């Protein structure tokens, strides 16, 4: 959720890599009201669509998380992107319904589709954006959208994080899973061990059964990392604190590359990239030192998505008709 006052615009800084192979471990949106009285999400519901699904690409990778032994990967590391990615100013987001983009994620089924959603104040809907910035599809979940903050994709689904809680008053938050083909959605209620933190960053791992949430509040200037196992049969899914982010800053979004080898975390003025090895959890990777990747000033930057081929990433600001900022290896 965007801060209302005191938000400074980032000044351009040179790219710098910091101790990519350091192994030191650091262990340990605004919700205007609590959950609406009587409001609840059905465990499974269908989706309403305003347009047909985008075509499926036969060449798109359908993996997420670390690839199994022997499986191909992009071969692109965090430091490759930190040192070599070049900024390209992309198209303007044309859809005037998207005024507060808070989460974006590329489809694993079609790399030309970028899913996006608004912050709080909108209905529970996801927009499919084409390469030219136009909207190719919109679908609505039969769920409550109290404070949607980030999006993540797996091979067959989009996950949206309704986890914003600036006032710290929500007894539970939730993650909504939307199947890309059937449009059936499933809601996972989540509670935290230890308080009611505010969070804006979500990463869902390979199988779609483990999610990592990075908080926005910062004890000792380092955001906390929570891991939660997503069980559709559970009445509530408990988020367990695993540690703290290796770097400081107010975290506003995160993403995982399609092959699971690179994690992107953004703050309002910095983009951090972390390497992740096969078999390593996202939480463990986030507690190692990252490198700083190129970025540009954005009025209200709360979204980031790694490209499906692993050779770049995209950021978009909140606001009417924002420009898509792409960063790619030459």
N, C-alpha and C positions, 0 to 999 in steps of 0.2 A: 504493500500500500504506500502511496506517495506521502512524504512528509509535507505538512502544510506550510511551514515557515522555516526559514533559516537554511534552505538548500542552496549550496554553492555550486556553480557550474565548474566542471573540471577544466583545468588548463592542460594543454598538450604537454606531454613529457616524453623524453626519449625512451625507447624500449630498453629494458635491462633484464638480464637473466640472473637469478639469484639461487645459487647452491642447489642445482636441480637434484643432485644425488645425496643431499644431506639426509640423514636418517634420524634426526632428533624427533622424538614424539612429544607432543603436547597433550598430556592427559588431563584429563581434568582432575497497502494496505489498510485502512483503518476500519476496525469493526465498531460501529456506532452503538451497537446493542448486543446483548447476548443472543443465543439461539432463539428464533421466534417461537413463541408459545404454541405448542401443538404442531410445529413444523418438523417433519421427519422425511428421510429419503427412503424410498423402497429399496430393498437390497438389490433388486434387478428390475430394470424398466427398459422400454424401447425408446428410440430416438426419433424426433421429427426432423425431416430433412427438407430444405427448400430447393435443392438441386441434386442431380445425380452425382455419385461418387466420382472422384478423379480416376483416370485410367491407371491400372497397375503396371508398373514397369518390370519387365522380365529381367532386367539387368541390375536391379537394386538389391543391395545387401539386406538380408532380413535378420541379421544378428544384432544383439546388443549385449553389453557386459563383456568380460574377457572371453576371447574365442577359445574353444576347446583345443587341446593339444593337436598340433598339425593343421589346424584350420588357417586359411589365409587371413591376413590383416592388412590394414592400409599401409603399415610401415612408417606412418607419420607420428613423430613424438611431440611432446609438449614443447621442447626446446626448438624443434624445427619451425613450429608456428610462431613461437615468441621471437625468433630471430628473423624469419623470412616472410611472414605474412604481410601483404601490402593492402592498404585500404582502397576500396572501390565504392564510390557513392552510387547506391542502387536506386531503384524506382521509389516513387512516393506511394504510400499506402492510400489507395483511392477511396476505400469504403469509409464514409463519414460516420458509420456506426462504431468504428474502432477509434475511439478517442482517448482511451487509457490502456494501451497495450501493456500488459503486465507479465505475460508469458508467451513464449514461442517455442516451437519444436518442429523439426523436419520430419515428414512422413518417412518411415522405413520402407513403405511399399512404393512410393513415388517420390524421388528426391527433388522434384520440381515443386512439390506442395509444402508450404510452410503453414503450420497450424498456429493460430493466434487467438487470444481471448482478452477481454477487458478486465480491469480491476473491479473493485466493488461498485455497485450501482447498476450493473447490467444484469440481464437474465442469464441463465446457465446455458450459454451457447458458445460454440467453437467455430471460427472462421477458417476456411482453407484458402490461402493466398497463393496466386500464381506468380511466376517469375517477373511478370510485368507490374505487380503490385495490385492487380485487380482480385476480386473475390470470386473464386470458382465454385464455392459451396459453403453453406452454413447449416449446422445442425444443432439442435437444442436438446439438452438432457432433461429428463424428468427428475430434477434434483434441485435443491436450494443452492443458490450461489451467494453466499454471504460475503466472502472476501477471497475471490480467486486470485492467486498470486503467481503461479508458475505452471509450466507444462513439461511433460516428458513423454517420449514415445518408446515403444518396444516393437517387435516384429509385426504385431497385429492390433495394437491398441494405442490410444492416446490417454494419458493420465493427467488430470488437472488437480492442482493442489488448492483446496479451500482451507488455507492454513493461516491467513492473516489475522492478527489479534493485537493491534497496537495498544489496546487498553488492558490486555491481560485478563479478560473477563469470560472467555469462552471455556466452559468445562470440557468440551471436546471439539476437535476439528475433523476434517475428513479429506479423503482423496477419492476422486471420481474416475473410474476407468470406463472408457468408451471404446467399444470394438469398432475398428475401422470399416469392416464389411457389413456387419449386421446392425450396427448402431445401437446395440444393447448396451446399457450402462449399469455399472455396479458401484455402489457407494461403500467405502470402508471408513467407519467411524474410528477416530484415533484419540487416545489420551496420552499425555506425557507422564513419565516418571519424574516427579519433582517440578511442580509449578505449572504455569501456563505461559510459555514463551511465545513471543511474536516471531513469525518466520515467513520468508518469501521465496525460498529456494528448495526445489525438489529434484531428486534423481531417482529413477526407477531402474533397477538392474535387469539383467538379461531375461530371466524367466517371468518377470512381472510380479514376483512374489515378495521381493524385498525393496523397500524404499528408504532413501536417506533424505532427511530434512536438515537443512542448515538454518540456524536461527538468525534473526536480525539483531536481537539484543546481544550485547557483547561484554560478558564478564572479562575483566583484564584486557579489553579491546580485542578479544578473539571470540568469534561466533562459536556456539556449541553445535555439535554434530549428534543427531539422533537417528537411530536405525529402527525400522518397524517392519515386521513380517506381515504381509497383507493376506489375511485369511477371510474369504468371503463368508464363511460359516460362523465367524466369531462375532459376538455381540459388540465387542470393542477390540481394537488392535492397539497394543501398548507400544509406545515409542520409547526406546531405551537409550539413554545418553551414552555415547561411546568415547567422547573426548572433545577436543576443541580444534578449530581450524588453525593451520600453521601460521597464518598471517592475519593482520587486523583489518578492520574496515566493516562498514555496514553492508552486509550481503543482501543483494536484491534479486539474484537469479543464479541458476546453475544448469549444467547439461553434461551428458555423457556421450562420447563418440559412438558411432554405430558398431565398431569393433571392440568397444569397451576399454580402449587403451589410453584415452585422454579424457580428463575431466576439466570442464570450464566452470569457473566461479567468477561472478562479477559483483563489484560494489558500484556505488554511484560514480566513482572516478577511476576505477582500475579493473583490469581483467587479469585473472590469475589462471594459469594452466598447470595441471598436475598429471604426471605420468601414473599409469596403473598397470601392474603386471598381471598375467593370467592367474586366476585363483585368489587374487587380493580383493578384499571388500572395498567398496567406495569409501567407507568411513576410514579405514586404515590408510588409504592413499591420500586422503585429505589432511591427514596429520603429518605428512611429509612436506618438505619445502617445495614450492612451485616456482615457476618463472613468470615474469610479467609480460603479457602480450600487448601488441599494439591496440590502441583504442582512440576514439575521437570524442570530444565533448558532446554530451547529449543533455537536453533540458531536464529530462527525467528518465534516466536509463534503468529499466527494470526487467530487461529480457536479454537472453543470449541463447543461441542454438548453433551447435557444431554441424557443419555440412556432412552429408552422408558419406562422401568419399574421404573424409578426414582431412582435407586439404585447406580448410578454412572454417570460418564461423561468421555469424550474423548477429548484429544487435539492432534494436529499434527502440526509440524513445516513446514515452507517452505523448499525448497531444493530438490535435487534428491534423490529418495527412502528414504523418512523420515520414522522414526519409529512411529507407532501409540501408544500413551500413554493412557492407560485406568486407571481409578480410580474407585474402586468399594467397596461397603460395604461387609464385609466378610459374 
